[in-house]
């Protein structure tokens, strides 16, 4: 069980965020925070994945959200991809991941609509059936539902050559990433059902 003690609150109107499919390092999070970003929409995988698409961990989420040294103080919302054509199976797996990661109830879970188009070969009727059942069950589980329509861009850092030098001087890391991670913005957030994100208190 995770040691994260995340809480939720209504998202700030017009807040700018970024979408991440891979691990968000402290360097990436801190850079975005310095540029005025308020939150991260992090893809949460819940099945076996390869190195090209790395699942989030509670340590990573702590680094993204913590206000202590080594943390960036960003807010967080989870993004889920449809893995099957059965929403109840996907949601069961997603809820288990949220609990493992220590993410709280009463936050907005975003469903990647591009993944629905893939799962159902763009069949509008099947996509609607999935979304209806997903929405009903997510709300019943204590969350609100969001639909993300933007797709996910790959994040690639440029390689650095050491030119044959044996000195430990050349590294690759997640800096200068703002050009490769997709930016998103929250709207007015004035409806009766508001977008809600997770955060860590000032002592965490």
matplotlib code that plots the C-alpha trace (Angstrom):
import matplotlib.pyplot as plt

x = [0.0, 1.3, 2.3, 0.9, -1.8, -3.1, -6.2, -8.6, -9.9, -11.6, -9.2, -8.2, -10.0, -7.8, -4.9, -2.3, -1.1, 0.8, 0.1, 2.7, 2.7, 6.2, 7.9, 7.9, 11.3, 11.8, 13.6, 10.6, 8.1, 10.2, 10.8, 7.1, 6.3, 8.8, 7.0, 3.6, 2.1, -0.2, -0.9, 0.1, -2.3, -0.5, -1.3, -1.8, -1.1, -2.6, -1.2, 2.2, 4.1, 7.4, 10.2, 8.7, 5.7, 6.5, 3.9, 3.6, 4.7, 3.9, 7.5, 7.1, 3.7, 5.2, 8.0, 5.4, 3.1, 5.3, 6.0, 9.1, 12.7, 12.8, 9.2, 7.5, 4.2, 2.2, -1.4, -2.2, -5.1, -5.0, -5.5, -6.8, -6.7, -9.3, -7.5, -10.5, -14.0, -15.4, -15.6, -16.2, -12.9, -10.9, -12.4, -11.7, -8.0, -7.9, -9.4, -6.9, -4.0, -5.5, -5.6, -2.1, -0.8, -2.6, -4.8, -8.0, -11.7, -13.5, -11.1, -11.6, -10.5, -9.9, -10.6, -8.5, -11.1, -8.4, -8.0, -11.8, -11.5, -8.8, -10.6, -13.8, -12.3, -14.1, -17.6, -19.7, -22.4, -20.0, -18.0, -21.1, -22.1, -18.6, -18.6, -22.1, -21.2, -17.8, -19.3, -22.0, -19.5, -16.8, -19.3, -20.6, -17.0, -16.7, -15.0, -16.0, -15.6, -13.6, -13.1, -9.7, -9.9, -6.3, -4.3, -0.9, 2.4, 5.6, 8.2, 11.7, 14.9, 17.7, 20.7, 24.0, 27.3, 30.3, 32.7, 34.5, 35.4, 35.6, 34.9, 31.4, 30.3, 27.6, 24.0, 20.5, 17.6, 14.2, 15.3, 14.1, 11.0, 8.3, 8.4, 7.6, 4.9, 1.4, 0.0, -3.7, -5.8, -8.7, -11.7, -13.9, -14.7, -17.9, -20.4, -22.2, -19.8, -16.3, -13.0, -11.1, -7.4, -5.2, -2.5, -0.3, -0.5, 2.3, 3.8, 4.3]
y = [0.0, 3.5, 6.0, 8.9, 10.9, 12.8, 15.0, 16.5, 19.9, 21.7, 22.4, 26.0, 27.6, 28.0, 26.2, 24.9, 21.3, 18.7, 15.1, 12.4, 8.8, 8.0, 8.6, 12.2, 12.9, 15.7, 17.7, 17.5, 18.4, 21.2, 22.7, 22.8, 24.2, 27.0, 27.7, 28.2, 24.7, 23.7, 20.0, 16.8, 14.4, 11.2, 8.0, 5.1, 1.8, -1.2, -4.1, -5.4, -2.7, -2.5, 0.0, 2.3, 3.0, 2.9, 2.6, 5.3, 4.5, 6.1, 7.4, 9.2, 10.7, 11.8, 13.6, 15.3, 16.4, 16.9, 20.4, 19.2, 19.2, 16.9, 17.5, 19.9, 20.7, 20.0, 18.8, 15.5, 13.7, 10.2, 9.3, 5.8, 4.0, 1.4, -2.0, -4.2, -3.9, -4.5, -1.3, -3.2, -5.1, -2.0, -0.1, -2.9, -2.8, 1.0, 1.2, -1.3, 0.8, 4.0, 2.3, 0.9, 4.4, 6.1, 8.3, 9.4, 9.3, 12.3, 13.2, 13.3, 10.2, 10.9, 8.3, 8.5, 8.6, 7.7, 4.3, 3.7, 4.3, 1.7, -0.8, -0.6, 0.2, 3.6, 2.0, 5.0, 2.8, 0.5, 3.5, 5.1, 1.9, 1.6, 5.3, 5.0, 2.0, 3.4, 6.7, 5.1, 2.8, 5.4, 7.7, 4.8, 4.1, 7.7, 9.6, 12.0, 11.3, 13.2, 12.4, 13.3, 13.8, 15.0, 11.8, 11.4, 12.5, 10.6, 12.2, 11.8, 13.4, 14.2, 11.9, 13.2, 11.8, 11.4, 11.4, 8.4, 10.2, 7.9, 10.7, 10.7, 13.9, 13.0, 12.1, 12.0, 13.1, 14.7, 18.3, 20.7, 18.6, 21.3, 21.1, 17.4, 17.0, 18.0, 21.0, 21.2, 23.8, 23.6, 25.7, 27.8, 24.8, 26.5, 23.6, 21.8, 18.8, 20.3, 18.9, 17.9, 17.1, 15.4, 17.2, 16.7, 19.0, 21.4, 19.0, 16.3]
z = [0.0, -0.9, 1.7, -0.3, 1.6, -1.4, -1.0, -3.6, -4.4, -7.3, -10.1, -10.7, -13.7, -16.7, -15.1, -17.6, -17.4, -19.4, -20.5, -19.7, -20.9, -19.6, -16.2, -15.1, -13.5, -11.0, -13.8, -16.1, -13.3, -11.9, -15.4, -16.1, -12.6, -13.3, -16.6, -14.9, -15.3, -12.4, -13.0, -14.7, -16.5, -16.0, -17.8, -15.4, -16.9, -15.2, -17.2, -18.2, -20.2, -21.9, -21.5, -24.1, -21.9, -18.2, -15.5, -12.8, -9.3, -6.0, -5.7, -9.1, -8.1, -4.8, -6.7, -8.9, -6.1, -3.0, -1.7, 0.1, -1.3, -4.3, -5.2, -7.6, -6.0, -9.0, -8.9, -10.6, -12.4, -13.8, -17.4, -18.3, -21.7, -22.6, -22.7, -23.4, -24.8, -21.3, -19.2, -15.9, -16.4, -17.2, -14.3, -11.8, -12.9, -12.9, -9.4, -8.1, -9.5, -8.0, -4.6, -5.0, -5.8, -2.9, -5.0, -3.3, -4.1, -5.3, -8.1, -11.8, -13.8, -17.5, -20.2, -23.4, -26.2, -28.7, -27.0, -27.5, -31.2, -31.3, -29.1, -31.1, -34.5, -34.4, -34.0, -32.6, -31.1, -29.2, -28.0, -26.6, -24.8, -23.3, -22.2, -20.7, -18.6, -17.7, -16.6, -14.4, -12.7, -12.2, -10.5, -8.4, -7.3, -5.9, -8.7, -11.4, -15.1, -17.7, -21.4, -22.9, -26.7, -27.4, -27.8, -26.3, -28.0, -27.4, -25.3, -26.6, -25.2, -27.7, -27.4, -26.1, -27.4, -25.2, -28.2, -26.8, -23.6, -20.6, -18.1, -16.6, -18.3, -20.8, -19.7, -21.1, -18.9, -19.0, -19.2, -21.9, -22.3, -22.7, -26.5, -26.5, -23.8, -24.9, -23.0, -22.0, -20.2, -17.9, -18.8, -16.5, -14.2, -13.1, -13.7, -10.9, -11.4, -11.2, -12.4, -9.3, -9.0, -6.3, -4.4, -1.3, 1.7, 2.6, 5.1, 2.4]

ax = plt.figure().add_subplot(projection="3d")
ax.plot(x, y, z, "-o")
ax.set_aspect("equal")
plt.show()
